[in-house]
Amino acid sequence: MTARMFRLMLMHQRIDERLRLELRKRAPDLGEFTRLQLLRSRAKRLLGRLALRAAPA
């Protein structure tokens, strides 16, 4: 696992935790929720790209 992949996985986990916390609120902020979803999606997409590039041919 590369350092970049590790950082992206860590970022994805942190964003995921923040999403869970936002949903637990009595009145979740939909703007923040949407922003976090987009960030999580971006991190996941970048992880996928790295995994494809690192896969042996």
C-alpha positions in Angstrom: 0.0 0.0 0.0 1.4 3.3 -1.0 1.4 6.4 1.2 -1.0 8.1 -1.1 -3.4 5.2 -0.9 -3.2 5.2 2.9 -3.9 8.9 3.1 -7.0 8.5 0.8 -8.3 5.6 2.8 -7.8 7.6 6.0 -9.6 10.6 4.5 -12.5 8.4 3.3 -12.9 7.0 6.8 -12.8 10.4 8.4 -15.4 11.7 6.0 -17.6 8.7 6.5 -17.5 9.2 10.3 -18.4 12.9 9.9 -21.4 11.8 7.7 -22.6 9.5 10.4 -22.3 12.2 13.0 -24.2 14.6 10.8 -27.0 12.1 10.3 -27.3 11.6 14.1 -28.1 15.2 14.6 -31.6 16.1 15.4 -31.7 18.5 12.4 -28.9 17.6 10.0 -27.5 20.3 7.7 -28.3 19.1 4.2 -25.7 21.3 2.7 -22.9 19.9 4.8 -24.3 16.4 4.2 -24.2 16.8 0.5 -20.7 18.3 0.6 -19.4 15.4 2.7 -21.0 12.9 0.3 -19.2 14.5 -2.6 -15.9 14.5 -0.8 -16.3 10.9 0.1 -17.2 10.0 -3.5 -14.2 11.8 -4.8 -11.9 10.0 -2.3 -13.4 6.6 -3.3 -13.0 7.4 -7.0 -9.3 8.3 -6.5 -8.7 5.1 -4.5 -10.2 3.2 -7.4 -7.9 4.8 -9.9 -4.9 4.1 -7.7 -6.0 0.5 -7.3 -6.3 0.0 -11.1 -3.0 1.6 -11.7 -1.3 -0.5 -9.0 -2.8 -3.8 -10.2 -0.4 -6.2 -11.9 -0.9 -6.6 -15.6 
